[in-house]
Amino acid sequence: MPGLRRLPLAGKAEAAGGGGCPPTGGPGGAGVRGMPVDADAEAVLTAFRARYPFPLDPFQEEAIRHILEGASVIVSAPTGAGKTLIAEFAIARAFAAGTRLAYTTPLKALSNQKFADFTRQYGPARVGILTGDVKVNPRAPLVVMTTEILRNMLYTRTLEEIGYVVLDECHYMGDEGRGTVWEEIIINCPREVVLVALSATVGNIEEIAEWVRTVHGEVRVVKHATRPVPLHYHLCDSEGHFVPLDGLSRSQIFEALRGRFDPRRLRLQRFRPGRPRRFLRGRPASPLAVIPALRAKRWLPAIYFIFSRAGCEGALRRFLEDGLSLLEPHREREVEEAIQAFRAENPTLVSESELNEMLFEGLRRGAGVHHAGILPAVKRLTEQLFERGLARVVFATETMSLGIHMPARSVFLQSLTKRTDVGFRTVSHNELTQMAGRAGRRGIDPEGKCIIALEGPEAVDETLSLIRKASEPVESQFRIGYSSAALLLHNYPDPEDIRRNIESSFGQFQNRKRMGALEGEVAELTDQLKRARGFVAGC
């Protein structure tokens, strides 16, 4: 960015050699950002390909080649497309170079899952984790951490010997509550560190990359638009009947839904500020109707999204009260064995908790609950049973859409309206595709299914518009909160440095671009006005 200097945030490591990377050189020469260039890049790629029983996709190969050259990369691809494989190559490069890699995620649950996965893959000596609750092997070559932890390390200059940073779920930069943290990391990450940013499909990945170049240095963009497993959308009426959307016009969809909503069950919606207005509104289909329908169509396992913790627990309670079960007797025994093993390993966690007892009873019948209010160990048990095919449906809040590895055959959304701090709003297209992206297991399912519950016939147009909308751009949510302000004031006594840091944000970058575009439009209109006046004067 013209007129801005890089803030020295790498501490002693940066002064010694740049961003914590050990000095490199020798006959092979130095690559981008000081990383060694392999004499035979193809041999490295061939060895990496041999680790997998399937061929790499072209977008994976492209990103890997950029990393092999020592370049930062930002990858935009649908959920489930295989972005984690790119991160695994960066991990391999860090191990080979003798440097360290920080793998960041937006959620503690996702950090815990990645830590467990990487520990199995690379061994406990090479993997550590840092979250607000857990600290294990923090000096390991591969450290999994939440984005807030990495942000704090950058501000306090405790990021040592880190040569690579993986930003998983990078599209979270547009999150209203926590998107600021991603911007702070990119602004303050030493230029010598190779960034590997993994994002779902967004509408302005080139603009994000353009901003990254101004604050961090050169970054390559890799885009991939195709899902590995085709996704098909369906609507669900109030009785649990599904209507496919593929190949149907609006009028055909309305015809298919004709008579599906009993007029006596529709009611005038009470006006609430911030909630999208619908004239007629009924109750969405009950889980007691939906789950048997999913089972009959062989669309299980399923993730059943409900945008509240109480709603998830209430759905499981109704499931149990109705006496439903989704498991055969021999599978029920497997679940019981897993629960008893869990109890033995975690005696203090499951003492006399009414919620835990309900969760265990649900798992015995093939149904689970997953939200931020459940103990991490219990959530992990649910995840493990789901991965083994022993939990057939999980009632979950939106957090499950953020990278937690629980792919399903189908996804059900009970509503498209969710509560925020300032009222109600309809989910965005990007949020919808993030949740829908959990449907369809690569190598297992020929296609994924996303079913959306309708609250009334008037919701059809809104739902179709949301599904068919193009990917939305990430808008900066940069805000200096209390923790960021405290870190800035503590680490930068010069107010001018603080000002420069804030002015480096993606939000300021977007504002400058928009102001430039507006100034261009004003200049063009002014020129047209001058020409018009000259024409009138000549008459």
VODREN-260401 format. One record per residue (C-alpha): residue number from 1; x, z, y. Coordinates in Angstrom, 3 decimals, padded with zeros to 6 digits. Layout:
% residues N
[NUM,[X,Z,Y]]
...
This chain:
% residues 539
[1,[000.000,000.000,000.000]]
[2,[001.605,-001.022,003.314]]
[3,[002.914,001.873,005.336]]
[4,[002.609,004.438,002.553]]
[5,[005.542,005.991,000.772]]
[6,[005.459,007.267,-002.787]]
[7,[005.213,011.020,-002.989]]
[8,[008.009,012.579,-005.109]]
[9,[005.894,014.107,-007.862]]
[10,[008.128,013.846,-010.889]]
[11,[010.409,016.716,-009.925]]
[12,[013.827,016.979,-011.532]]
[13,[012.946,014.495,-014.249]]
[14,[012.320,011.773,-011.678]]
[15,[015.519,012.526,-009.839]]
[16,[017.484,012.397,-013.055]]
[17,[016.306,009.067,-014.282]]
[18,[012.779,008.288,-013.241]]
[19,[009.496,009.695,-014.492]]
[20,[011.066,011.689,-017.294]]
[21,[012.311,008.578,-019.151]]
[22,[015.880,008.883,-020.352]]
[23,[018.297,006.368,-018.802]]
[24,[018.543,003.223,-020.872]]
[25,[020.894,000.310,-020.994]]
[26,[023.484,-001.212,-023.289]]
[27,[023.645,-004.672,-024.835]]
[28,[019.868,-005.052,-024.994]]
[29,[019.519,-004.665,-021.249]]
[30,[016.690,-002.819,-019.526]]
[31,[013.073,-003.877,-019.437]]
[32,[010.289,-003.156,-016.997]]
[33,[010.337,000.510,-015.835]]
[34,[013.681,001.095,-017.533]]
[35,[012.435,000.973,-021.124]]
[36,[014.686,-000.771,-023.654]]
[37,[013.926,-004.370,-024.587]]
[38,[014.003,-005.077,-028.317]]
[39,[016.309,-007.832,-029.494]]
[40,[013.531,-009.108,-031.722]]
[41,[010.082,-008.359,-030.306]]
[42,[008.399,-010.319,-033.073]]
[43,[009.976,-008.049,-035.679]]
[44,[008.497,-005.023,-033.892]]
[45,[005.072,-006.661,-033.795]]
[46,[005.277,-007.699,-037.450]]
[47,[006.162,-004.160,-038.515]]
[48,[003.270,-002.748,-036.482]]
[49,[000.778,-005.265,-037.873]]
[50,[001.804,-004.273,-041.400]]
[51,[000.426,-000.765,-040.805]]
[52,[-003.148,-002.064,-040.808]]
[53,[-005.196,-003.667,-043.602]]
[54,[-006.854,-006.062,-041.138]]
[55,[-005.538,-008.654,-038.665]]
[56,[-005.195,-007.605,-035.048]]
[57,[-007.638,-009.106,-032.554]]
[58,[-006.197,-011.409,-029.860]]
[59,[-006.896,-008.912,-027.061]]
[60,[-005.055,-006.199,-029.009]]
[61,[-002.066,-008.506,-029.491]]
[62,[-002.077,-009.367,-025.783]]
[63,[-002.093,-005.718,-024.686]]
[64,[000.580,-004.794,-027.224]]
[65,[002.906,-007.530,-025.958]]
[66,[002.552,-006.219,-022.403]]
[67,[003.428,-002.692,-023.551]]
[68,[006.358,-004.063,-025.545]]
[69,[007.657,-005.549,-022.285]]
[70,[007.422,-002.111,-020.668]]
[71,[004.474,-003.018,-018.465]]
[72,[001.472,-000.874,-017.638]]
[73,[-001.826,-002.272,-018.874]]
[74,[-005.527,-001.737,-018.260]]
[75,[-007.820,-002.825,-021.092]]
[76,[-011.540,-003.472,-020.664]]
[77,[-013.450,-003.897,-023.937]]
[78,[-016.753,-002.790,-025.476]]
[79,[-017.137,000.522,-027.259]]
[80,[-015.892,000.251,-030.837]]
[81,[-013.811,-002.873,-030.202]]
[82,[-010.545,-001.208,-031.266]]
[83,[-008.898,000.001,-028.057]]
[84,[-007.412,003.033,-029.830]]
[85,[-005.100,000.721,-031.783]]
[86,[-003.456,-000.236,-028.474]]
[87,[-002.834,003.439,-027.748]]
[88,[-001.297,003.805,-031.212]]
[89,[001.212,001.089,-030.353]]
[90,[002.144,002.944,-027.158]]
[91,[002.653,006.075,-029.267]]
[92,[004.934,004.137,-031.623]]
[93,[006.954,002.844,-028.653]]
[94,[007.307,006.354,-027.217]]
[95,[008.547,007.695,-030.555]]
[96,[011.014,004.805,-030.890]]
[97,[012.349,005.296,-027.350]]
[98,[012.768,009.054,-027.724]]
[99,[010.409,009.768,-024.846]]
[100,[007.063,011.578,-024.772]]
[101,[003.474,010.380,-024.401]]
[102,[000.522,012.172,-022.799]]
[103,[-002.843,011.153,-024.242]]
[104,[-005.690,012.172,-021.925]]
[105,[-009.425,012.409,-022.596]]
[106,[-012.351,013.513,-020.407]]
[107,[-013.679,016.139,-022.838]]
[108,[-012.257,019.124,-024.702]]
[109,[-014.226,018.055,-027.786]]
[110,[-012.648,014.607,-027.681]]
[111,[-009.193,016.125,-027.136]]
[112,[-009.692,018.362,-030.170]]
[113,[-010.783,015.399,-032.278]]
[114,[-007.838,013.251,-031.176]]
[115,[-005.465,016.154,-031.859]]
[116,[-006.824,016.495,-035.401]]
[117,[-006.671,012.733,-036.004]]
[118,[-003.125,012.352,-034.654]]
[119,[-001.916,015.438,-036.550]]
[120,[-003.095,013.856,-039.806]]
[121,[-001.520,010.550,-038.804]]
[122,[001.858,011.686,-037.425]]
[123,[002.329,015.243,-038.727]]
[124,[002.002,018.608,-036.931]]
[125,[005.586,018.641,-035.641]]
[126,[005.022,015.543,-033.496]]
[127,[001.626,016.390,-031.994]]
[128,[000.514,019.025,-029.491]]
[129,[-002.576,019.782,-027.444]]
[130,[-003.246,021.276,-024.009]]
[131,[-006.773,022.074,-022.849]]
[132,[-008.230,024.957,-020.908]]
[133,[-008.811,026.804,-024.200]]
[134,[-006.064,025.630,-026.556]]
[135,[-002.274,025.361,-026.299]]
[136,[-000.444,024.134,-029.404]]
[137,[003.077,022.661,-029.524]]
[138,[003.095,021.656,-025.811]]
[139,[006.629,020.201,-026.043]]
[140,[005.682,017.749,-028.813]]
[141,[006.495,014.038,-028.421]]
[142,[002.727,013.316,-028.375]]
[143,[000.582,015.724,-026.363]]
[144,[-003.195,015.388,-026.173]]
[145,[-004.740,016.906,-023.064]]
[146,[-007.763,016.792,-020.815]]
[147,[-007.444,014.800,-017.609]]
[148,[-007.593,017.976,-015.502]]
[149,[-004.540,019.375,-017.293]]
[150,[-002.523,016.215,-016.614]]
[151,[-003.668,016.196,-012.983]]
[152,[-002.457,019.784,-012.565]]
[153,[000.896,018.977,-014.200]]
[154,[001.432,016.072,-011.808]]
[155,[000.684,018.181,-008.755]]
[156,[002.900,021.067,-009.901]]
[157,[005.753,018.788,-011.009]]
[158,[005.782,020.065,-014.597]]
[159,[005.455,016.627,-016.213]]
[160,[008.761,016.377,-018.061]]
[161,[010.198,013.550,-020.159]]
[162,[006.890,011.674,-020.200]]
[163,[007.401,007.925,-020.509]]
[164,[003.823,006.893,-021.299]]
[165,[000.373,008.089,-020.244]]
[166,[-002.772,006.925,-022.066]]
[167,[-005.958,007.276,-020.009]]
[168,[-008.775,007.109,-022.547]]
[169,[-012.316,006.430,-021.268]]
[170,[-010.866,005.252,-017.939]]
[171,[-014.271,003.954,-016.793]]
[172,[-015.080,007.660,-016.338]]
[173,[-013.391,007.176,-012.950]]
[174,[-016.876,006.282,-011.717]]
[175,[-018.380,009.592,-012.867]]
[176,[-020.141,011.441,-010.063]]
[177,[-018.766,014.837,-011.005]]
[178,[-015.237,014.303,-012.326]]
[179,[-014.181,010.756,-011.465]]
[180,[-011.830,012.051,-008.771]]
[181,[-009.422,013.386,-011.412]]
[182,[-008.663,009.899,-012.774]]
[183,[-007.801,008.667,-009.281]]
[184,[-005.548,011.673,-008.650]]
[185,[-003.652,010.972,-011.879]]
[186,[-003.067,007.305,-011.064]]
[187,[-002.065,008.095,-007.458]]
[188,[000.424,010.796,-008.429]]
[189,[001.809,009.449,-011.714]]
[190,[005.472,008.419,-011.249]]
[191,[005.906,004.653,-011.087]]
[192,[008.390,004.749,-013.968]]
[193,[005.700,005.984,-016.367]]
[194,[003.888,003.267,-018.318]]
[195,[000.123,003.629,-017.900]]
[196,[-002.175,002.508,-020.707]]
[197,[-005.730,002.682,-019.342]]
[198,[-008.535,002.096,-021.849]]
[199,[-011.944,001.317,-020.375]]
[200,[-015.357,000.229,-021.562]]
[201,[-016.618,-003.037,-020.089]]
[202,[-017.050,-002.733,-016.309]]
[203,[-017.778,-005.306,-013.630]]
[204,[-014.695,-004.868,-011.437]]
[205,[-011.712,-004.305,-013.702]]
[206,[-009.635,-006.732,-011.592]]
[207,[-010.372,-004.708,-008.450]]
[208,[-009.310,-001.499,-010.196]]
[209,[-006.077,-003.187,-011.291]]
[210,[-005.488,-004.432,-007.747]]
[211,[-005.734,-000.850,-006.490]]
[212,[-003.446,000.474,-009.269]]
[213,[-000.790,-002.030,-008.153]]
[214,[-000.829,-000.572,-004.638]]
[215,[-000.272,003.035,-005.735]]
[216,[001.562,002.796,-009.066]]
[217,[003.082,-000.652,-009.478]]
[218,[002.492,-003.760,-011.556]]
[219,[-000.265,-003.537,-014.164]]
[220,[-001.511,-006.226,-016.548]]
[221,[-005.228,-006.742,-017.183]]
[222,[-006.636,-007.441,-020.651]]
[223,[-010.350,-008.212,-020.971]]
[224,[-012.425,-008.582,-024.114]]
[225,[-016.193,-009.080,-023.993]]
[226,[-017.275,-009.446,-027.624]]
[227,[-018.451,-006.540,-029.762]]
[228,[-016.975,-006.508,-033.286]]
[229,[-020.463,-005.764,-034.661]]
[230,[-023.506,-007.525,-033.131]]
[231,[-025.971,-005.209,-031.385]]
[232,[-029.746,-005.682,-031.408]]
[233,[-032.178,-003.854,-029.130]]
[234,[-035.677,-002.662,-030.046]]
[235,[-038.436,-000.883,-028.149]]
[236,[-040.349,002.014,-029.676]]
[237,[-043.963,002.794,-028.815]]
[238,[-045.509,006.259,-028.752]]
[239,[-046.388,006.108,-032.468]]
[240,[-042.885,005.248,-033.672]]
[241,[-043.375,001.492,-034.185]]
[242,[-040.383,-000.725,-033.350]]
[243,[-040.575,-004.044,-031.483]]
[244,[-037.458,-006.288,-031.608]]
[245,[-036.345,-007.882,-028.339]]
[246,[-034.159,-010.687,-029.702]]
[247,[-035.596,-014.090,-028.874]]
[248,[-038.831,-012.726,-027.377]]
[249,[-040.064,-013.545,-023.884]]
[250,[-041.568,-010.905,-021.632]]
[251,[-045.103,-012.052,-022.436]]
[252,[-044.391,-011.982,-026.176]]
[253,[-043.053,-008.427,-025.895]]
[254,[-046.180,-007.313,-024.037]]
[255,[-048.317,-009.029,-026.656]]
[256,[-046.447,-007.208,-029.425]]
[257,[-047.059,-003.899,-027.640]]
[258,[-050.731,-004.600,-026.942]]
[259,[-052.863,-001.713,-028.118]]
[260,[-049.833,000.389,-029.097]]
[261,[-050.445,002.909,-026.285]]
[262,[-053.728,004.802,-026.456]]
[263,[-055.181,004.801,-022.897]]
[264,[-056.531,008.308,-023.493]]
[265,[-052.965,009.590,-023.987]]
[266,[-051.622,008.033,-020.796]]
[267,[-051.767,010.062,-017.622]]
[268,[-051.016,009.647,-013.962]]
[269,[-047.450,010.701,-013.359]]
[270,[-046.984,013.520,-010.893]]
[271,[-044.651,012.462,-008.110]]
[272,[-041.230,014.095,-008.244]]
[273,[-038.467,013.314,-005.744]]
[274,[-035.717,011.207,-007.236]]
[275,[-037.642,010.238,-010.364]]
[276,[-038.390,006.519,-010.854]]
[277,[-042.113,006.063,-010.317]]
[278,[-044.321,004.772,-013.096]]
[279,[-048.065,004.650,-012.625]]
[280,[-049.011,005.333,-016.222]]
[281,[-046.846,007.533,-018.368]]
[282,[-047.252,008.921,-021.849]]
[283,[-045.124,010.910,-024.229]]
[284,[-042.331,009.093,-026.076]]
[285,[-042.486,008.939,-029.846]]
[286,[-041.833,012.193,-031.666]]
[287,[-038.700,012.550,-033.817]]
[288,[-041.121,013.309,-036.654]]
[289,[-042.353,009.716,-036.374]]
[290,[-039.052,008.041,-035.501]]
[291,[-036.771,009.506,-038.171]]
[292,[-038.933,008.497,-041.173]]
[293,[-039.212,005.006,-039.640]]
[294,[-035.422,004.766,-039.317]]
[295,[-035.034,005.956,-042.885]]
[296,[-037.582,003.439,-044.193]]
[297,[-035.698,000.594,-042.483]]
[298,[-032.351,001.896,-043.841]]
[299,[-031.083,002.359,-040.285]]
[300,[-029.527,005.757,-040.927]]
[301,[-027.143,007.335,-040.046]]
[302,[-028.399,007.552,-036.475]]
[303,[-027.496,009.256,-033.223]]
[304,[-030.640,010.451,-031.446]]
[305,[-029.848,010.800,-027.718]]
[306,[-031.815,013.397,-025.737]]
[307,[-030.610,014.232,-022.217]]
[308,[-030.882,018.026,-022.456]]
[309,[-029.463,020.729,-024.687]]
[310,[-032.869,022.382,-025.038]]
[311,[-034.370,019.027,-026.011]]
[312,[-031.803,018.529,-028.781]]
[313,[-032.384,022.002,-030.196]]
[314,[-036.158,021.597,-029.891]]
[315,[-036.030,018.326,-031.831]]
[316,[-034.109,019.981,-034.669]]
[317,[-036.550,022.902,-034.672]]
[318,[-039.510,020.524,-035.060]]
[319,[-037.620,018.659,-037.799]]
[320,[-037.189,021.905,-039.733]]
[321,[-040.727,023.158,-039.128]]
[322,[-042.105,019.895,-040.516]]
[323,[-040.121,020.370,-043.720]]
[324,[-038.196,017.088,-043.444]]
[325,[-035.017,016.487,-045.448]]
[326,[-032.769,013.425,-045.505]]
[327,[-030.455,014.346,-048.389]]
[328,[-030.588,014.078,-052.152]]
[329,[-030.029,017.352,-054.089]]
[330,[-026.408,016.581,-054.997]]
[331,[-025.605,015.876,-051.345]]
[332,[-027.324,019.089,-050.271]]
[333,[-024.908,020.916,-052.572]]
[334,[-021.944,019.182,-050.902]]
[335,[-023.180,020.321,-047.497]]
[336,[-023.688,023.879,-048.734]]
[337,[-020.116,023.946,-050.035]]
[338,[-018.851,022.735,-046.644]]
[339,[-020.884,025.408,-044.829]]
[340,[-019.623,028.185,-047.102]]
[341,[-016.029,027.019,-046.610]]
[342,[-016.632,026.982,-042.857]]
[343,[-018.036,030.526,-042.951]]
[344,[-014.994,031.742,-044.855]]
[345,[-012.623,030.149,-042.339]]
[346,[-014.577,031.315,-039.269]]
[347,[-016.103,034.734,-040.092]]
[348,[-016.252,035.888,-036.465]]
[349,[-017.957,032.732,-035.188]]
[350,[-021.032,032.824,-037.380]]
[351,[-021.833,036.521,-037.627]]
[352,[-025.477,036.861,-036.532]]
[353,[-026.163,033.813,-034.356]]
[354,[-029.758,032.567,-034.538]]
[355,[-028.689,029.187,-033.120]]
[356,[-025.906,028.766,-035.680]]
[357,[-028.268,029.653,-038.530]]
[358,[-030.689,026.973,-037.325]]
[359,[-027.831,024.468,-037.052]]
[360,[-026.649,025.247,-040.593]]
[361,[-030.184,024.901,-041.957]]
[362,[-030.468,021.541,-040.200]]
[363,[-027.204,020.358,-041.737]]
[364,[-028.445,021.404,-045.182]]
[365,[-031.276,018.920,-044.647]]
[366,[-029.105,016.170,-043.175]]
[367,[-029.724,016.750,-039.438]]
[368,[-027.354,018.109,-036.793]]
[369,[-027.127,018.897,-033.083]]
[370,[-024.221,018.047,-030.794]]
[371,[-023.930,019.180,-027.172]]
[372,[-021.507,021.054,-024.912]]
[373,[-023.199,024.423,-025.455]]
[374,[-022.404,024.568,-029.174]]
[375,[-019.215,026.235,-030.370]]
[376,[-016.429,023.644,-030.799]]
[377,[-015.844,024.643,-034.431]]
[378,[-019.529,024.141,-035.271]]
[379,[-019.540,020.772,-033.509]]
[380,[-016.477,019.757,-035.489]]
[381,[-018.261,020.679,-038.732]]
[382,[-021.171,018.453,-037.671]]
[383,[-018.764,015.610,-036.863]]
[384,[-017.038,015.927,-040.237]]
[385,[-020.324,015.901,-042.141]]
[386,[-021.498,012.902,-040.126]]
[387,[-018.278,011.025,-040.922]]
[388,[-018.817,011.788,-044.635]]
[389,[-022.393,010.500,-044.516]]
[390,[-023.819,013.982,-045.113]]
[391,[-025.426,014.337,-041.672]]
[392,[-027.873,011.456,-041.433]]
[393,[-029.161,012.048,-037.912]]
[394,[-027.628,013.972,-035.011]]
[395,[-029.595,015.002,-031.924]]
[396,[-027.040,014.663,-029.140]]
[397,[-026.629,014.691,-025.397]]
[398,[-024.865,011.894,-023.555]]
[399,[-021.420,013.466,-024.060]]
[400,[-021.337,012.039,-027.582]]
[401,[-021.094,008.547,-026.065]]
[402,[-017.678,009.388,-024.600]]
[403,[-015.281,008.339,-027.307]]
[404,[-016.048,010.981,-029.948]]
[405,[-015.596,009.151,-033.236]]
[406,[-019.078,009.284,-034.742]]
[407,[-020.150,005.660,-035.263]]
[408,[-023.656,005.180,-036.622]]
[409,[-025.827,002.373,-037.942]]
[410,[-028.395,002.955,-035.202]]
[411,[-028.821,004.744,-031.890]]
[412,[-032.129,006.039,-030.532]]
[413,[-032.711,006.880,-026.851]]
[414,[-035.665,009.168,-026.236]]
[415,[-035.706,008.337,-022.519]]
[416,[-033.918,006.267,-019.892]]
[417,[-034.409,008.944,-017.227]]
[418,[-032.056,011.879,-016.897]]
[419,[-031.760,014.884,-014.628]]
[420,[-028.856,015.147,-012.166]]
[421,[-027.840,017.744,-009.589]]
[422,[-030.006,015.986,-006.983]]
[423,[-033.061,015.102,-009.060]]
[424,[-033.891,012.468,-011.663]]
[425,[-032.512,008.966,-012.034]]
[426,[-032.568,006.080,-014.476]]
[427,[-029.405,005.680,-016.536]]
[428,[-027.141,002.848,-015.430]]
[429,[-026.506,-000.283,-017.469]]
[430,[-022.964,000.916,-018.176]]
[431,[-024.250,004.281,-019.427]]
[432,[-026.780,002.524,-021.644]]
[433,[-024.177,000.220,-023.193]]
[434,[-021.832,003.170,-023.717]]
[435,[-024.483,004.975,-025.774]]
[436,[-025.719,001.825,-027.514]]
[437,[-022.106,000.998,-028.372]]
[438,[-022.098,003.806,-030.954]]
[439,[-024.380,001.676,-033.144]]
[440,[-022.778,-000.562,-035.758]]
[441,[-019.821,000.560,-037.868]]
[442,[-017.044,-001.991,-038.076]]
[443,[-016.471,-003.127,-041.640]]
[444,[-019.617,-001.312,-042.851]]
[445,[-022.669,-002.553,-040.940]]
[446,[-023.460,-006.242,-040.385]]
[447,[-025.190,-005.259,-037.125]]
[448,[-026.026,-002.249,-034.987]]
[449,[-029.465,-001.189,-033.760]]
[450,[-030.332,000.438,-030.438]]
[451,[-033.931,001.620,-030.138]]
[452,[-035.326,002.734,-026.774]]
[453,[-038.484,004.832,-026.541]]
[454,[-041.122,003.693,-024.062]]
[455,[-043.181,006.245,-022.141]]
[456,[-045.814,003.634,-021.313]]
[457,[-046.389,-000.127,-021.001]]
[458,[-045.300,-000.117,-017.353]]
[459,[-041.770,000.848,-018.464]]
[460,[-041.183,-002.456,-020.271]]
[461,[-039.941,-004.406,-017.244]]
[462,[-037.581,-001.628,-016.196]]
[463,[-036.157,-001.396,-019.708]]
[464,[-035.681,-005.152,-020.084]]
[465,[-033.992,-005.346,-016.680]]
[466,[-031.591,-002.556,-017.617]]
[467,[-030.663,-004.109,-020.966]]
[468,[-030.104,-007.609,-019.576]]
[469,[-028.241,-006.538,-016.468]]
[470,[-024.591,-007.497,-016.026]]
[471,[-021.896,-004.827,-016.322]]
[472,[-021.820,-002.704,-013.180]]
[473,[-018.679,-002.160,-011.098]]
[474,[-016.976,001.215,-010.988]]
[475,[-017.570,002.816,-007.595]]
[476,[-015.091,005.440,-006.459]]
[477,[-016.405,009.002,-006.542]]
[478,[-013.304,010.419,-004.853]]
[479,[-014.026,013.874,-003.436]]
[480,[-011.553,016.641,-002.709]]
[481,[-012.950,019.724,-004.420]]
[482,[-011.664,023.284,-004.279]]
[483,[-009.145,022.896,-007.111]]
[484,[-007.704,019.651,-005.716]]
[485,[-007.519,021.111,-002.208]]
[486,[-005.713,024.196,-003.502]]
[487,[-003.209,022.067,-005.433]]
[488,[-002.563,019.820,-002.428]]
[489,[-002.070,022.737,-000.027]]
[490,[000.180,024.592,-002.463]]
[491,[002.411,021.637,-003.326]]
[492,[002.459,019.701,-000.029]]
[493,[003.185,021.886,003.004]]
[494,[003.348,018.790,005.235]]
[495,[-000.218,017.771,006.270]]
[496,[000.991,014.190,006.640]]
[497,[001.799,014.034,002.919]]
[498,[-001.694,015.315,002.116]]
[499,[-003.237,012.676,004.370]]
[500,[-001.226,009.900,002.725]]
[501,[-002.214,011.135,-000.724]]
[502,[-005.918,011.100,000.112]]
[503,[-005.677,007.697,001.800]]
[504,[-004.274,006.270,-001.449]]
[505,[-007.600,006.778,-003.252]]
[506,[-009.610,003.985,-004.837]]
[507,[-012.453,004.895,-002.488]]
[508,[-010.311,004.218,000.585]]
[509,[-009.098,000.993,-001.039]]
[510,[-012.683,-000.169,-001.573]]
[511,[-013.651,000.827,001.973]]
[512,[-010.751,-001.129,003.477]]
[513,[-011.716,-004.220,001.473]]
[514,[-015.319,-003.950,002.592]]
[515,[-014.326,-003.420,006.220]]
[516,[-012.080,-006.472,006.004]]
[517,[-014.924,-008.541,004.578]]
[518,[-017.309,-007.308,007.282]]
[519,[-014.787,-008.052,010.014]]
[520,[-014.426,-011.575,008.620]]
[521,[-018.195,-012.038,008.649]]
[522,[-018.415,-010.742,012.231]]
[523,[-015.638,-013.105,013.324]]
[524,[-017.398,-016.048,011.661]]
[525,[-020.748,-015.173,013.262]]
[526,[-019.063,-014.743,016.648]]
[527,[-017.464,-018.167,016.295]]
[528,[-020.818,-019.720,015.350]]
[529,[-022.442,-018.056,018.372]]
[530,[-019.760,-019.435,020.690]]
[531,[-020.265,-022.926,019.303]]
[532,[-024.037,-022.610,019.694]]
[533,[-023.653,-021.506,023.323]]
[534,[-021.324,-024.407,023.997]]
[535,[-023.840,-026.794,022.487]]
[536,[-026.667,-025.376,024.637]]
[537,[-024.506,-025.534,027.783]]
[538,[-023.675,-029.170,027.034]]
[539,[-027.351,-030.028,026.922]]
